[in-house]
């Protein structure tokens, strides 16, 4: 898990904190996600783990609400 002080960096694709430097930064500052294998120069940073959990819960709630709207149509 990439944790800098109190902040948490996560994959920009799947939001996993299991990211690592890609090729030891030989190709520039790029990361590979150990969960989805996404390679990116962009990560998302949250103030702390609680902020990440709140974001993921809000995202899940929004997806469930959107699916509920689609089922009614």
Secondary structure, 3 states (H helix, E strand, C coil): CEEECCEEEEECCCCCCCEEEHHHHCCCCCEEECCCCCEECCEEEECCHHHHHHHHHHHHHHHHHHHHHHHHC
